[in-house]
């Protein structure tokens, strides 16, 4: 049985955005998520590994600020969702719901989770509890929405995608601490069920 992927995290940029790297301990292959800023720190995260790809959870500026620099440094393909972008990532590979990405002897599965932005995706590590969720959800609430339609899409994403994940799932968001989904399930379920004000959008909290 192969060893679990090594997960590294750094907070970068003025918004303290979490960027992550996953490294296969068997093959040394790695992927970098959301290069928001500070190329030196991101390069250090990958030291000693064989970078295979840059994966984007979505294209808001705080998540892609160092994308061009890291693309040039790593000479690896950029992978992102083809949905409407905040900034054009000029991706080399478009990822859709259900697609997979190999990282050495491990596999990541893509889940499409729109609401915060139309190109938002999450990466579930198969046969593992960990999920890179971007700005889909945080410990305290869902990602900010920018229209009433976006908020309704978030509610659908919560009900149909996020709440279908197992309780033991550990969510690694784009901002703030990681958390165990089961510990937030009751609050998320209540949030998804309750009657929100007509036309609501913006910042929200579970409770």
Long-range contacts (C-beta under 8 A, 24 or more apart in sequence): 2-26, 2-105, 2-106, 4-128, 5-103, 5-104, 5-106, 5-125, 5-128, 5-130, 7-130, 7-172, 8-45, 9-172, 10-38, 10-41, 10-42, 10-45, 12-36, 12-37, 12-38, 12-41, 12-42, 12-66, 13-37, 13-38, 13-62, 13-65, 14-62, 15-62, 15-175, 16-175, 17-62, 17-63, 17-174, 17-175, 18-172, 18-173, 18-174, 18-175, 18-176, 19-45, 20-132, 20-172, 21-45, 21-46, 21-49, 22-103, 22-106, 22-108, 22-125, 23-49, 23-103, 24-103, 24-104, 24-105, 24-106, 25-104, 26-104, 26-105, 27-104, 27-105, 28-104, 29-103, 29-104, 30-103, 31-55, 31-101, 31-103, 31-108, 32-70, 32-74, 33-57, 33-123, 33-132, 34-63, 34-64, 34-134, 34-174, 35-63, 35-64, 35-65, 35-66, 35-67, 35-69, 35-70, 36-62, 36-63, 36-64, 36-65, 36-66, 37-62, 37-65, 37-66, 38-66, 39-66, 39-69, 39-70, 39-73, 42-66, 42-70, 43-70, 43-73, 46-74, 51-76, 52-76, 52-103, 53-77, 53-78, 53-79, 53-93, 53-101, 54-78, 54-79, 55-79, 55-80, 55-95, 55-101, 55-108, 55-123, 55-132, 56-80, 56-81, 56-89, 56-91, 56-119, 57-120, 57-121, 57-122, 57-123, 57-132, 57-133, 57-134, 57-135, 57-136, 57-174, 58-86, 58-116, 58-117, 58-119, 58-120, 58-121, 58-134, 58-135, 59-85, 59-86, 59-87, 59-88, 59-89, 59-117, 59-119, 60-86, 60-87, 60-117, 60-135, 61-86, 61-87, 62-174, 63-134, 63-135, 63-174, 64-89, 80-119, 80-121, 81-110, 81-112, 81-119, 81-120, 81-121, 82-119, 83-112, 83-114, 83-117, 83-118, 83-119, 83-120, 84-117, 84-118, 84-119, 85-119, 86-117, 86-119, 95-121, 97-121, 100-126, 111-161, 112-161, 113-157, 113-161, 113-162, 114-153, 114-154, 114-157, 115-142, 115-143, 115-145, 115-150, 115-151, 115-153, 115-154, 115-155, 115-156, 115-157, 116-142, 116-143, 116-144, 116-145, 116-150, 116-154, 117-143, 117-150, 122-161, 124-165, 124-169, 129-166, 129-168, 129-169, 129-170, 130-169, 130-170, 130-172, 131-165, 131-169, 131-170, 131-171, 131-172, 132-172, 133-171, 133-172, 133-173, 133-174, 134-173, 134-174, 135-173, 135-174, 135-175, 136-162, 136-173, 137-162, 137-171, 137-173, 137-188, 138-173, 138-175, 138-176, 139-173, 139-176, 139-177, 139-178, 139-179, 139-184, 140-176, 140-205, 140-206, 141-191, 141-203, 141-204, 141-205, 141-206, 142-191, 142-204, 144-202, 144-203, 144-204, 145-201, 145-202, 145-204, 146-201, 146-202, 147-201, 148-198, 148-199, 148-200, 148-201, 150-201, 151-196, 151-200, 151-201, 151-202, 151-204, 155-192, 155-196, 158-188, 158-191, 158-192, 159-192, 162-188, 163-188, 163-189, 163-192
